[in-house]
Each structure stands twice: as C-alpha cells, then as structure tokens.
Amino acid sequence: MNQSKTTDNNSTVQDELQAQVIDLQMNLAHLEVTVERLDDVTTRQDKDIHTLQRQLQLIYTQIEGQDTESGIAPFDVMADRPPHY
C-alpha cells in the first residue's frame, strides 16, 4: 500500500510540474508575440520620426531662403493689437 501511495504522490507531483511547464511555455509564447508587436511598432515609429525630421529640415530650409518682404511678415504685438485695447 505504501508503494502505491508513493507512486500516486509522484504521479501527482509530475502532473503538477508538467502543468506548470505548459503554463510557462504558454506565457513565454504570449510574451514573444508581444515583443514582436512592440518591435514592429517601434520600427514604424522610428521611420516616421526620421521622415518628420527630414520634412522639418526642408521647411526650415525653405523658410530661411525666403525674403521677409515676399513672405509672411513677423507678428508684431503692438501693431496687431485688436481695436478693443
């Protein structure tokens, strides 16, 4: 009887360990998918940032190359006061 009880205990322990290993494997698989998704998002955002930086540099170059007389005049607080002041 003791031998059968020991075998049952060993079987129960092995079943629990196997269930824990399966649970860990499932969690790891979910984490791998999450990391891949985050990597994709980070890569896409990095490309977007570089594109926006190039566009901003282009805009700065265009603004610096403009004549102040032909372009938009700078805002003057005193000259552009609303009439109610």
Backbone torsions as a table, in degrees:
resi	resn	phi	psi	omega
1	MET	NA	-39.6	179.8
2	ASN	-63.0	-36.9	-179.5
3	GLN	-67.1	-39.5	178.6
4	SER	-67.5	-37.0	178.3
5	LYS	-67.1	-41.6	179.0
6	THR	-65.1	-40.7	178.3
7	THR	-63.8	-41.2	177.6
8	ASP	-63.3	-42.8	179.2
9	ASN	-63.7	-44.1	179.0
10	ASN	-62.8	-41.4	179.6
11	SER	-64.4	-41.1	179.6
12	THR	-65.1	-43.4	179.9
13	VAL	-63.9	-43.0	179.1
14	GLN	-64.8	-39.4	177.8
15	ASP	-63.3	-41.8	179.1
16	GLU	-65.8	-43.0	178.8
17	LEU	-64.4	-41.2	178.6
18	GLN	-63.6	-40.7	178.0
19	ALA	-63.8	-39.7	179.0
20	GLN	-66.4	-40.2	179.1
21	VAL	-64.3	-43.3	178.3
22	ILE	-61.9	-42.3	178.7
23	ASP	-62.4	-43.6	178.1
24	LEU	-63.4	-40.2	178.7
25	GLN	-64.4	-40.0	178.2
26	MET	-65.3	-43.9	178.2
27	ASN	-62.0	-40.6	178.9
28	LEU	-64.4	-40.8	178.1
29	ALA	-62.6	-42.1	177.6
30	HIS	-64.3	-40.7	178.9
31	LEU	-64.8	-39.2	178.6
32	GLU	-63.0	-41.0	178.1
33	VAL	-64.3	-42.8	179.8
34	THR	-62.7	-43.7	179.7
35	VAL	-63.7	-40.8	177.9
36	GLU	-62.8	-42.5	178.5
37	ARG	-64.4	-43.8	179.1
38	LEU	-64.1	-36.6	177.8
39	ASP	-64.4	-41.6	177.8
40	ASP	-62.3	-44.1	-179.8
41	VAL	-64.7	-43.9	-180.0
42	THR	-62.8	-41.9	178.8
43	THR	-63.4	-44.2	179.6
44	ARG	-64.2	-42.4	179.7
45	GLN	-66.2	-35.8	177.9
46	ASP	-64.0	-43.1	176.9
47	LYS	-62.2	-43.1	179.4
48	ASP	-62.0	-41.9	-179.8
49	ILE	-63.3	-43.8	179.2
50	HIS	-63.7	-39.8	177.6
51	THR	-63.5	-44.9	179.4
52	LEU	-64.4	-37.5	177.6
53	GLN	-64.2	-41.5	178.0
54	ARG	-64.4	-41.3	179.3
55	GLN	-64.3	-40.7	179.5
56	LEU	-65.6	-40.6	176.9
57	GLN	-62.7	-39.3	178.1
58	LEU	-63.1	-43.6	178.9
59	ILE	-62.8	-44.7	178.3
60	TYR	-60.8	-40.4	179.1
61	THR	-64.0	-42.4	179.1
62	GLN	-65.4	-40.2	-179.2
63	ILE	-67.6	-42.5	-179.8
64	GLU	-65.6	-30.3	-178.9
65	GLY	-82.8	-9.0	-177.8
66	GLN	-80.4	149.7	170.9
67	ASP	-76.9	140.8	178.8
68	THR	-69.0	-28.0	-179.7
69	GLU	-75.4	-34.4	-178.1
70	SER	-88.7	-17.5	-178.4
71	GLY	-93.4	-161.4	178.4
72	ILE	-79.7	130.9	-179.6
73	ALA	-71.1	146.2	177.5
74	PRO	-65.0	152.3	-177.6
75	PHE	-76.2	126.3	177.7
76	ASP	-113.1	117.6	-175.8
77	VAL	-60.7	-45.3	-176.2
78	MET	-69.9	-40.7	-177.4
79	ALA	-75.8	-29.8	-176.3
80	ASP	-101.5	27.3	179.0
81	ARG	-69.1	139.4	174.7
82	PRO	-64.8	155.6	-175.6
83	PRO	-63.9	-23.8	-175.9
84	HIS	-77.2	0.3	176.9
85	TYR	-90.7	NA	NA
